[in-house]
Structure formats: C-alpha cells, structure tokens
Amino acid sequence: MHLFVDISSHGFGHLAITAPVLNALSEIAPNFRLTVRSALPVAKLQQRIKPPFALIPAASDFGYVMIDATRVDLAASAVAYRQAHSAWSARVADEARFLADLKPDLVLTNVSYLPLAGAARAGIPALSLCSLNWADLFAHFFGDQPWAAPIQAEMLAAYRSAQAFLRVTPGMTMDALANLLPVGPIATLGRRHDLGLNGDKAILIAMGGIAHRLPVEHWPRLPGVRWLLPAAWNCRHPDAMASESFGLGFTDLLCSVDAVITKPGYGTFTEAACNGTPVIYQRRDDWPEQDCLIEWLNDNGRCVEIDADELGCGRISAALDKLGLEAPGPRPPVDGISQAAEAIFHHASAQIFT
C-alpha cells in the first residue's frame, strides 16, 4: 500500500492530527509505503511521524496569511486566494499529473484541497482529515465579496470529490459537505517528567507554529513560577527558561508542566485535555473554528480564558488561581486515532483489491 499524505504547514495542528493516525496505520499495515508532502520543518515531521517516509518539501496550500497566531491578514489572504485560483484548472491538471506519476493507492490531505481535486482528475481515491476545511473559513471571511463565489465553488468541489472527509472531534459542523465521516478526538499521549525545578510551577507558553512573541521580559515576577518559552525569543526575564533546554518532545513537555498558555488550536487543546494539563488561552480574532474547540475543552479539560491585554502585561496570577480551584476530571478517550486509521486502511485496501 502506497499512501501519499499532504500536511498543511499552517501551524503545527495539522501535523498533530495526522501523525498519530499514520503511527496507528503503521501498526495495521506495517509494510505500507508513505510519501509526505509538507513545508513543515523536517525535524518536526520526524519527531511526530514514526514510520519511515519519503519527504517532498513543498506546500500545496497556505491556509490563511497570518499577522500572528491570533490574527488573520484578510487583505493578503484575499490576494493569495485570487492568485491561487486564477489558473485553477491548470493547477489541478499539474497536480493530477504529479499524482499519476507518483502512483499512490490513496491520497490523504490535512487539509489542502488541491490534492483532492488532482486525485479526482487522476482517478485516485482520496480522503481528507481535519477539524476544519479552508472552504468554510473562506465563506466566513469572504463569502460576501463579489469575487468569492467561483473560488468557493472550486474549493467545495474539491472537498466533495473525496471519498470521505474524516472530521475529527471537536470539529466544525461542515454542513456544506455530504461526505463527512465523524471520528473521535485525536491526540498524542505523553509521559510526565520531573523538570528539576525544586517545586516551582512550570508554565509552558506555546502559541503554536505561527510566530507570536509575547513580551515576557516585561512581565512581573510571580513567586514560585517559571515560564517555559521558545529559545528563539531570547527572553531575559529572570524566571524564563528555554523550553528546548529540557530535551523533551512537545507532548512530554506538555505533560510535565503545571499549565500551558496558548491560543485555541486543535493540537494543543486536545493534547492538553487528553494528558490532563490545564490551559490558559487567549481567543483568536474572528477565527470560526475556535468556538467548537473552546466548548469541547470546557467540557473535557481544565481551562480559563485570558484577554490579550492581561496576557500582554503578564497578569496571569488570577488565571492560575482559578485553574488551581478546578478538580481534574476524567480524560477524554483518543478513539479517533484508531477510527481514522481503520478508515484509511479500508479505503486503501478497497483500491488495491479492485
């Protein structure tokens, strides 16, 4: 079985969803051949994806142009979408030729739609896997624009051409797609480590894979609290520590801290809930996926919202106190991993044996 997987580089959440499924698939079909196309850093892909894979270092989608992790650049995104669809038929034809030459038994995207359109033209079965799709977000941001309707129609046609869209839990409703196959939550489970902080609380700052630097060097000191943040920030706060200095993968580090500061995103929200880590989150500006994520996290984890001004000034103590009053509840199951892996195996096997 040869599986071609296209993973969006719009943050790390698309990889966080896809990798556990590929790892589970390698248990079902240990000799399957895997080709991955993604513009994410190779080290991130290798850290998450356990079976060997051939890498095509490229991006077939851009998602949305971001100002930072919480704000969309609508003007730049509109230009990018109009450019991407100005020669849509030619792009689909090129993608179809690429896939025909690659000869996969199945195409899987998270969550680009160009490979779906190319696979349909090449006669190769395809699936998509995600909590969102770019067509629904496009309708949210640009649906009232006079130029938008033909582009949205091409996006929807591509998603509808897939044999199934594996919509993970939590996920957007996706009412425009009749090929939905709902699956449960997907999250990597980690292991807790002693970080050697002599009883101090460790608060991980993880705003996702899109650049978003917080001014931590100006935050007040909180007794007994350490801030774990990216080394690239070069932060000089006396209680700041580079998160990379512990030598742990993201999920193990998430398991080992007392709370995580983040924005609503599928990967961090589900991994925090499923590993029992409390969450302090800042809402994203007008990001339609976040409502279902926040509702699910409130039902399945411990979390508290903080506004942008409070976070920017480092007024975190009230949020930490509120989290401390919440008793841990049962952790949600990650049954979406096996459900998605079995669905992929079923569709690939049906192609091989027909």
C-alpha positions in Angstrom: 0.0 0.0 0.0 1.4 3.4 -1.0 -0.1 6.4 0.8 0.5 10.0 -0.2 -0.2 12.4 2.6 -0.3 16.2 2.2 0.1 18.0 5.5 -0.6 21.8 5.7 2.1 23.9 7.3 -0.4 26.5 8.6 0.8 25.9 12.2 1.6 22.6 13.8 -2.0 21.4 14.4 -2.4 19.7 11.1 0.6 17.5 11.9 -0.6 16.9 15.4 -3.8 15.4 14.0 -2.2 13.5 11.2 0.9 11.9 12.8 -0.9 9.8 15.4 -3.1 8.3 12.7 -0.1 7.5 10.5 1.5 5.9 13.5 -1.6 3.7 14.2 -1.8 2.9 10.5 1.8 1.5 10.6 0.5 -1.0 13.2 -2.3 -2.1 11.0 -0.2 -2.2 7.8 3.4 -2.4 8.9 4.9 -2.5 5.4 2.9 0.4 3.9 4.9 2.9 1.8 4.5 6.5 2.9 5.2 9.7 1.0 4.6 13.0 2.8 4.5 16.4 1.2 4.8 19.3 3.7 6.7 22.6 4.2 6.9 22.0 7.9 10.4 21.6 9.3 11.8 18.1 8.8 12.7 17.8 12.5 9.1 18.4 13.4 7.8 15.8 11.0 10.3 13.2 12.1 9.6 13.9 15.8 5.9 13.2 15.3 5.7 10.6 12.4 7.1 7.2 13.5 7.0 5.1 10.3 9.7 5.9 7.7 8.6 8.2 4.9 9.8 9.9 1.8 9.5 13.7 2.1 8.5 16.1 -0.6 9.4 19.5 1.0 6.7 21.7 -0.5 3.3 23.3 0.3 0.2 22.9 -1.8 -1.8 25.3 0.4 -1.3 28.3 2.6 -4.4 28.3 4.6 -4.5 32.0 5.6 -1.9 34.6 5.7 -1.4 35.4 9.4 -0.3 38.6 11.1 0.5 36.5 14.2 -1.0 33.4 15.8 -4.3 35.1 16.6 -4.9 37.5 13.7 -5.6 36.8 10.0 -4.3 39.2 7.4 -7.5 39.4 5.4 -6.2 41.6 2.6 -3.2 39.4 1.9 -5.3 36.3 2.2 -7.7 37.6 -0.4 -4.9 38.4 -2.8 -3.4 34.9 -2.2 -6.7 33.1 -2.9 -7.5 35.1 -6.0 -4.0 34.4 -7.3 -4.2 30.7 -6.4 -7.5 30.3 -8.3 -6.6 32.5 -11.3 -5.4 29.4 -13.2 -7.2 26.8 -11.1 -7.8 24.3 -13.9 -4.1 24.3 -14.9 -3.0 23.8 -11.3 -5.4 20.8 -10.9 -4.1 19.3 -14.2 -0.5 19.7 -12.9 -1.4 18.1 -9.6 -3.1 15.2 -11.4 0.0 14.5 -13.5 2.2 14.6 -10.4 -0.1 12.1 -8.6 -0.3 9.9 -11.6 3.5 9.7 -11.8 3.7 9.1 -8.0 1.1 6.2 -8.3 -0.2 6.2 -4.7 -3.1 3.9 -3.8 -4.7 6.6 -1.8 -4.3 10.3 -1.2 -4.8 11.9 2.3 -4.9 15.6 3.0 -4.9 17.7 6.1 -6.3 19.9 4.9 -5.3 21.1 1.4 -8.0 20.7 -1.3 -5.7 20.9 -4.4 -4.5 17.3 -4.0 -8.2 16.2 -3.7 -9.0 17.9 -7.0 -5.9 16.4 -8.6 -6.6 12.9 -7.3 -10.2 13.1 -8.7 -8.9 14.1 -12.1 -6.3 11.3 -12.0 -8.8 8.7 -10.8 -7.1 8.1 -7.5 -9.2 7.8 -4.3 -8.7 10.4 -1.7 -9.6 11.3 1.9 -9.3 14.4 4.0 -8.8 14.6 7.7 -9.2 17.7 9.9 -11.3 19.7 12.3 -11.9 22.4 9.7 -11.7 23.0 6.0 -10.5 26.0 4.1 -13.8 26.4 2.2 -15.8 27.0 5.3 -13.3 29.5 6.6 -13.2 31.2 3.1 -17.0 31.5 3.2 -16.8 33.1 6.7 -14.2 35.6 5.7 -15.0 36.4 2.1 -18.5 35.0 1.4 -19.9 38.5 1.0 -17.4 39.5 -1.6 -18.5 39.7 -5.3 -15.4 37.8 -6.5 -15.6 35.0 -4.0 -18.4 32.7 -5.3 -16.4 30.9 -8.1 -13.4 30.3 -5.8 -15.6 28.9 -3.0 -17.3 26.6 -5.6 -14.0 25.2 -6.7 -12.9 24.7 -3.1 -16.1 22.9 -2.2 -16.0 20.8 -5.4 -12.5 19.6 -4.4 -13.6 18.6 -0.9 -16.7 16.9 -2.1 -14.7 14.8 -4.6 -13.0 13.0 -1.7 -14.4 9.5 -0.8 -14.8 10.9 2.8 -13.8 13.8 4.9 -12.8 12.4 8.3 -14.0 15.2 10.6 -12.3 14.9 14.0 -13.8 15.7 17.3 -14.0 18.6 18.2 -14.6 20.0 14.8 -16.7 22.4 12.8 -20.1 21.3 11.5 -19.1 21.4 7.8 -22.8 21.5 6.6 -21.7 22.0 3.0 -20.1 18.6 2.8 -22.2 15.5 2.4 -19.2 13.1 2.6 -18.4 13.6 6.3 -17.3 10.7 8.4 -17.1 11.9 12.0 -14.3 10.4 14.2 -13.4 10.9 17.8 -10.7 13.0 19.4 -7.1 12.6 18.1 -4.2 13.5 20.4 -0.8 12.1 21.2 -0.4 10.8 24.8 2.8 11.7 26.5 4.7 10.9 29.7 5.3 13.2 32.7 8.9 14.0 33.6 10.4 15.8 36.6 11.7 19.1 35.2 14.0 19.6 38.2 12.5 23.0 39.3 12.6 22.2 43.0 8.8 22.6 43.5 8.4 25.7 41.3 5.4 25.7 38.9 6.3 25.4 35.2 4.0 27.3 32.8 4.6 26.4 29.2 4.0 29.2 26.6 3.1 27.6 23.3 1.3 29.8 20.9 1.5 27.2 18.0 3.6 27.1 14.9 2.9 30.6 13.7 5.2 33.4 15.0 3.7 35.1 18.0 6.1 36.5 20.6 4.8 37.7 24.0 6.7 40.4 25.9 7.5 38.1 28.8 10.6 40.1 29.7 8.3 42.9 30.9 6.1 40.6 33.0 6.1 40.9 36.8 7.7 38.1 38.7 5.4 35.6 40.3 7.0 33.7 43.3 7.5 30.0 42.6 6.6 30.3 38.9 8.8 29.6 35.9 8.0 30.5 32.3 9.0 27.9 29.6 9.2 29.5 26.2 11.0 29.2 22.9 14.7 29.8 23.0 14.4 31.9 19.8 12.6 34.6 21.9 15.9 35.3 23.7 13.9 36.4 26.7 15.8 37.9 29.6 13.1 37.6 32.3 14.8 36.1 35.4 12.2 33.3 35.6 12.2 32.4 31.9 13.6 29.2 30.6 14.1 27.9 27.1 11.6 25.1 26.6 14.1 23.2 24.4 16.5 23.0 27.3 14.7 20.1 28.8 15.3 17.9 25.8 11.7 16.7 25.6 9.3 16.4 22.7 6.3 18.8 22.9 3.8 16.3 24.2 6.1 15.0 27.0 6.8 18.6 28.0 3.1 19.5 27.9 2.6 16.5 30.3 5.3 17.8 32.6 4.2 21.3 33.2 1.5 22.8 35.5 -0.3 24.7 32.8 0.0 25.9 29.2 -0.6 29.3 27.8 -1.8 29.1 24.2 -4.5 30.1 21.7 -7.4 27.9 20.5 -5.9 25.3 18.3 -6.8 21.6 17.8 -3.4 20.1 18.6 -2.6 21.9 21.8 -6.2 21.9 23.1 -6.8 18.1 22.6 -3.3 17.1 23.8 -3.7 19.2 26.9 -7.1 17.8 27.7 -6.2 14.2 27.0 -3.0 14.5 29.0 -4.6 16.3 31.9 -2.8 19.7 31.6 -4.7 22.9 32.4 -5.0 25.6 29.8 -4.9 29.4 29.8 -6.0 30.6 26.4 -6.3 33.9 24.5 -9.1 33.9 21.9 -8.2 34.4 18.3 -9.6 37.4 16.4 -12.6 36.2 14.3 -11.4 32.5 13.8 -14.6 30.5 13.3 -13.1 27.1 14.4 -12.4 28.3 17.9 -15.9 28.1 19.3 -16.2 24.3 19.0 -12.7 23.9 20.4 -13.4 26.1 23.4 -16.7 24.4 24.1 -15.1 21.0 23.9 -12.2 22.0 26.2 -14.6 23.4 28.8 -16.4 20.0 28.8 -13.3 17.8 28.8 -10.4 19.7 30.4 -9.5 22.5 32.8 -9.2 25.9 31.2 -9.6 29.6 31.7 -9.7 32.4 29.2 -7.5 35.5 29.4 -7.8 38.6 27.3 -5.0 40.0 25.2 -4.3 43.0 27.4 -3.9 40.8 30.5 -1.7 38.3 28.7 0.5 41.1 27.2 1.1 42.6 30.6 1.6 39.2 32.3 -1.3 39.5 34.7 -1.5 35.7 34.9 -1.9 35.1 38.7 -5.7 35.2 38.7 -6.0 32.7 35.9 -3.5 30.4 37.7 -5.5 30.7 40.9 -8.7 29.9 39.1 -7.2 26.8 37.5 -6.0 25.6 40.9 -9.5 25.5 42.2 -10.7 23.2 39.4 -10.6 19.5 40.2 -9.3 17.2 37.4 -12.0 15.2 35.7 -11.8 12.1 33.5 -9.7 12.4 30.5 -11.4 12.1 27.1 -10.5 9.0 25.0 -8.4 9.3 21.9 -10.5 6.9 19.9 -10.4 9.0 16.8 -6.9 7.7 16.1 -7.9 4.1 15.5 -11.1 5.1 13.8 -9.3 7.3 11.3 -6.5 4.7 10.7 -9.0 2.0 10.1 -11.0 4.2 7.6 -7.8 5.0 5.7 -6.8 1.3 5.6 -10.3 0.3 4.4 -10.3 2.8 1.6 -6.7 1.9 0.5 -7.4 -1.8 0.6 -10.5 -1.4 -1.4 -8.5 0.3 -4.1 -5.7 -2.3 -4.1 -8.0 -5.3 -4.3 -10.4 -4.0 -7.0 
